[in-house]
Amino acid sequence: MSTPHGSPDAQAPDARSGPRVLVIGATGYIGSRLVPRLLADGARVSVLARTPARLDDVPWRDQVTIHEGGLGDEAALTEALAGVDVACHLVHSMGHTADFEREERETTEVFVRAVEAAGVGRIVHLSGLHPEGETDLSTHLRSRVEVGRIMLASSVPALVIQAGVVIGSGSASFEMIRHLTTRLPGMVTPKWVSNRIQPIAVRDVVHYLAAATTVPLEGELADGRVIDVGAPDVLTYGQMMQIYAEEAGLHRRLMVPVPVLTPKLSSLWMGLVTPLETGLARPLVESLRCEAIVLNDDADEVLGAPPGGRTSYRQALREALRVPHGPARPALWPAADPLGDPARLLPSDADWAGVRPPAVWHARAGK
């Protein structure tokens, strides 16, 4: 059952004049940065959270309506979606069960039914870049594609924003690059380090998602569509690590690609070298088997370009590295600025994020 949470002294969401937006996934990496952007744009924001207590300390807590409930809870969705103009769906399962694809499909179908029944005006969904017509997608990426298809097939126009590797402090993909590059001056790498990738700065992802909540649904957008987003750079994963090394003041890394490292072995290796659990590392590694580049580069034309233009990969790294990382997490909410500096670590990010990884040779020397 959905339970609204609020404060009698809070700024009422109805005092705003923008669209009513329900954000599902507000406690996640992108959602915790998108909500402040929507509020700044004048949206009347509500969120659906399985554990509302995780939002107790966020600075925008009293500016939103919080509903308690899970994504598969149709009653909770029905209540949370009442009167909503835009349903912003940012949740993707990194499930470990054998049936997670089926579970995610069924959960999405519940969401779409609730959106249609509530008369919501549009869906905005965050998905992942993938090759067109690729039959060898990873299980998790295949599930993400299926979720997008279900939303596009609904009677409610859906804007499916497809992004690749997100660059910002606290992003799992960025932290994987950071730990691998910092800890290993030389490494035997899987062959996928040669695959092309089009990363994107977290500030640009937030820009495109926010724009998708208000762009007029006219012309080709009337029935919804997929919109690919990315940085102006197309790089290999190996190049991304080398550029990271340059920006972090490290020596050039030696990489020896070999064909024998399976995704399972690669993810186990990631679990040893990075703070990411194997269960999180594996879907990230498996998704790198395929190239992830923008196929239809018209996001700026459709949604409007980010202020100052799209952020390059190198600039995105500089923003993520702007605050020096130490052995402990940075200051909490008083020093956080999710609106002005979304690449900076937030207290809601994973506990392992933002900790400077020790170099392997230092760790072995006991330093």
Summary of the structure (lengths in Angstrom):
residues: 367
radius of gyration: 20.2
end to end distance: 52.2
largest distance: 63.0
contacts: 1209
relative contact order: 0.14
helix: 39%
strand: 16%
